Amino acid sequence: MALSIKDWLVKPQPRLGAGGLLVLLVAASLITPLSLDMYTPAVPGMAQYFHTDVSLVNLTLVGYYAFFALGMLVFGPLSDKHGRRPILLAGVGLYSLASAACALSPAIGFLIAARIAQAVGAGAISAVCTAAVKDSFQAYYREKILSVIQVLFVVGPATAPVIGAGVVAIADWRMTFWILAAVGVACMVMTMRFEETLDEDERSTGSFRHTMAQLVVVGKNPGFMSFLLLTSLFEIPFMGYIAVGSYVYVDFFATGELGYSLFFAAGAIIMAVGPFIWLAASKRVSVIRFTTFMLAFAIAMGIAMLLVGQSSPYAFCACFVAFAVAESCTRPYSMNILLEQQARDAGSASALMNCIRTAIGSLGMVLAALPWPNYVFGIAVLIVAFMTVSLASWIALLRSRIPLVCVKEDAPVKVW
């Protein structure tokens, strides 16, 4: 007899229900990619509206990235101390109010400040939701939940600019933030019905300083940090593509804005199948073999892009989307493996996971914008270089004595 999602829970949700919890986690996961990328098509118009230059408006992006990471690093450990529900309520409330403040901004300085507040709230939401997944679901079923959630982390950054362009075409930049505020309010309604998932006896104790020090404790876990860093290298070419994709399609391939939107949308839809490929493959293939194959496959797609990626937008898109599918295949079980490295302090682990991925992704956006012969060549080089580093690191980790829960025993293992 098949189990329902309610039977997957280890902590019941009598008011929200298992389905409502999943909706809350999915909706909260949408907040990060929508807030980061949905309003980027409106940036030129915002510069004109505020009578300033684009570089100053871009501070609303830079500031968001920095304080999003700070929000995760502060509120993740605090959720280990005070529980998930109060921190999630605070994060969603701050995010909703700050999004409305962004929409009402009378000046660019006010908008930058409101974006910073919005980012802090989003950071709290991101850290707490990942920790709540570990609290709430049995380990066996957690990958299925993470598969649904991680689809949004892959598809969201690719689709958000397309959504934003549609909003700007029929309204103005303020409407983008009103939509984000509405998403926040919807999450707040569900969060009010959310039952605490972290028991009192599982919470950390001590001062604020001691609570923050748990980040260091988690960071000293060699299995956690090694696996996190090598899997996060996927973010460099992926976020590089997000940063320069419009230049590739519109300028290099001359597809026009419509063509750019269509290629992005098609790619996002295909990327969404990645987690489900893993769920099917996991019944027959070990994590070790699957990860090794996906890293090697990613390198092959980078080489293919070097060889044929500049010939047409279709060839470029096919090579990149194949690489992105490899990333989306590995995301759900990678997150689950990372969560399993820490018996406690899931909030701190979640904060580090999301913060480091965000920071490495930001590096990718910078590297992709370097003066390459062209951006297609640049993205291809990033794929080949960083996926080679990732594969070599993976092999070294497997052959080392570093323990990796759910993957290997204390002894080193063979890669194949």
Disulfide bonds with the S-S distance in Angstrom:
none
